[in-house]
Amino acid sequence: MINMVKESTYSGGRVYVCEKCGLKYRERIWAEKCEEFCTKHNACSIEITKHAIK
């Protein structure tokens, strides 16, 4: 799978955005895990999204 996680800014800092659901994370690894889960299951994982900042 080609990683589509996008870098953006939020509240003056760098964040990583899941391209599938739009949730923002401070750490790239969580955005990558979120995007992989969203793509595979067409839904979000509560265990992953608890690390989201928005």
ZILINSUL-V169345 format. One line per field, one symbol per residue. ss: DSSP state (H for helix, E for strand, L for the rest). phi: phi as a letter, one per 30 degrees, with the letter a starting at -180 (. if undefined). psi: psi as a letter, one per 40 degrees, with the letter a starting at -180 (. if undefined). Layout:
BEGIN
ss: ???
phi: ???
psi: ???
END
This chain:
BEGIN
ss: LLLLLEEEEELLEEEEELLLLLLEELLHHHHHHHHHHHHHHLLLLHHHHLLLLL
phi: .ddcecdacahibdbccdddcidcbdceeddddddddeddchaccdddddcdca
psi: hhhehhiiihfeihihhhedeeiiidhdddddddddddddefiihdddeeeie.
END
